[in-house]
Amino acid sequence: MRIAAGGRPLTLLPEGAIWLDDRKTLLIADAHIGKAATFRRLGVPVPRGTTSETLGRLERLVAQWGARRVVFLGDLLHSRAAFAEPTQDAFTAWRMRHAALDLVLVRGNHDRRAGRLPDALAIEVVAEPWVEDGLALCHHPEPCAEGYVLAGHLHPCVVLHGRAGDRLRLPCFHFGAAVGVLPAFGAFTGMHPIAPAPGDRVYAIAEDGVFALPTSP
């Protein structure tokens, strides 16, 4: 789905990313690579394979859109313990397959705790806000004077209620007057319901599509 925010055209993708066509850039928030490995080290039995699932989804997007750059809007890694040897090997192998791809990380709170990235990954790490063409690329969704903010951190979702009393939670993009928030991209992340303000735009993800939800004026 194509929309505009901050005077820029954005394509919202059902994988939870944003495509900037003029920059051939994918924006990804909250991959949280290695989160499951962190939980397992704490003795919590959680599924395996989530890092491969996350990297595989990103690989397909890069190929589908012909991306030249990926900008991670914070929390690329979950923790220092997240980058255990199997996770590091998987990420390094993915990086080697995409050696010509520019990677930029806007440092998030989890990235600070995870520590320095290996030099072999060749990821440029920048502080927020990272301003480009009127957009302020951040991790924390807070307004700033430098431009319209695109951020992550909140893992937004909407809760839809059925007539039979059932509820469905769907990841979503949430665009306010000064800040837009992307859903979490990682395969093993939680979601938090949003409370849109009047005039906000909300786009839910379901069945490999993105669709606009009605909001109050």
N, C-alpha and C positions, 0 to 999 in steps of 0.2 A: 504494500500500500504506500502510495506517495503522498506526503504531506509537506508543509513548510513550517519551519520554526526558526526564529532568529533571522529571518530573511533568507534562509537557505533551504533548498529542496532536500528532503530526506526520504529514503525508502525504508520502510519498516518491514523487517523480514520475519517470517514465522519461526525462525530459529532463535529469535530474541535479539538479533543484531540490527544495526542501522548501516545502510549503504550510502556513502557519499560519492555520487557518480563522478563529479568533477575532479575529485581527488583520488578516485579509484581506491577508496579506503573503506574498510569495515571497522565499525565501532563495536566493541565487545565489553560488557560489564560483568564483573563478578564470576569469573571462571572457577575460582576456588580449586584450582588443580591440587590434588593431593589431600583433599579434605577427608575422604574415606580412609586413606592410609593413616592420617592423624588419629582418627577415631579407633582404628584397629590397634594402634600402638597403645591406646588407653584401655584396651580390652573390650571395646564395644563391637559386637558382631554386625558389621555393615557390609553391603554388597561390594564385590570386587569389579573392576573393569570400568569404573566411572571416569577415570582419567582418559582411557582409550576412547570412550564414548564422546567425551567433550572434545578431544583433539580430532576425532574422526568427523564430527559435525563441523568443526572449523575448517578442516581440510576440504570438505565438500563445498563449503561456502566460498573459499578462496578460488577453487576451480570453477565454480558456477559463475561467479561474478568477475573473474579475471582480476582479482585484487592485487594491487601493488604494495599495499600497506595495511597493517592491522594495528589499531590503537586500542589498547586494553584500558578501560576506565576504572582501574583499581582492582585490588584483590585478585590478582592473577594466581598467586599461590595462597594457600590457606594458612600455613604456619611454617616455622622452621622445620618441624618434624615432617611436614608434608612432602618435602623433597627427598624422600628416601630413594635408595638406589633404583628400584624398579620404576618409580615415577620419573626420576631424572633421566633414566635411559629412554623412556618412552617420549619425553618432551624433546630430548636431544635428537632422537631419530626423526621426529616430526620436523624439527628445525632444519636438519640436514636436507630433508626433502624439499624445503622451501628456503634455501639459502639466499635467493635473490629477493625475498620478501622483506620489506622494512617493517620492523616491529617496534612499537613505542608503548611504554607502560607509564600511565599517570599513577603515581604511587598512592596506594590506599592504606588503610589502617592495618590490614592483614599483611600487606607487602612489607611494611616497616618491621613487623614482628618476624617475618620470614627471613629477613636479612638480605645480603647481597646476592644477586643472581649470578650464576656461572658465566664467565666471559664468553664461553663457547656458544651461548644462546644468542649473543649479539643483539640484545634488546636495549634500546635507548630508554633510560629511566628519567622521567621529568616530574617536577612538582606541579601541583594544581594551583591555580588554573593554567592550563596549557592552551593558549589562545591562537586560533587560526580562522581566518576569514569570517570574523564576527561570532564564532562559536567559542565558548569557554569550556574546554573539555576537562572534566573533574571526576573525582570519585564521590565526594560528599555533595549532596544536592542542596547547595546553598547559593542564593543569588550573589552575583558579583558584577561589578561595574564594567568589566572588560568585555562582556558579551552574553549572549543567551547560553545558559549552562546546560550541558548534557552530562549526565552523571549516572551513577549506580547506587550501591550501598544498601538500598532499602529492600531489594528483591520484591518489587510490587506485584500484587495480584488483585483480582476482583472476585467477589463472591456473588454468584448468581443463585437465586432462589427459585425452585420449581413449585408448581401448584400443589404437589403432594407433600410439600414440606422438605424436599430434598435440597441439598446445597452442592454447588459445583464451584471449585476454586480454579481460576485460570490466570496464568501469568499475563502481565500487561505492560504496555508503555503508558506513562502518565505525563502529560504535558500541561504545565501551568503557565502563568504569564511570563515568568522569568527563568523557569527551570523545567527541563524534561528529564525523566528518569527511565532508564532501560530496565527490563527484567533481567534476572540473573541468568547467565549463559551456561553455567556449569551444570553437569548432569546430577550432581549431588548437593543441592542447595535448598534451603527452605524458602518459603514465600510469606509475605506479610500483607494483609489487606490494606487497601488505601481508602482514604476518605476524600474524594475529589471536592474541591471548592467550586462554587459557581463559575462557569466559564471555562473550566478545565476540560481538556480533551483526553479521553481514555480509549486505548485500542487494545483489545484482548486478543490472545492467541489461542486458537482451537482448530483442530483437524487440519494442520498444515496451512492455516490461513490467518490473516490479521483482519479484524473487523472493528469498526467504530461502535462504541457504546453510547447510548443517549445520556446526556448530562444536563444538569439544570443550567438555565441561562444566567 
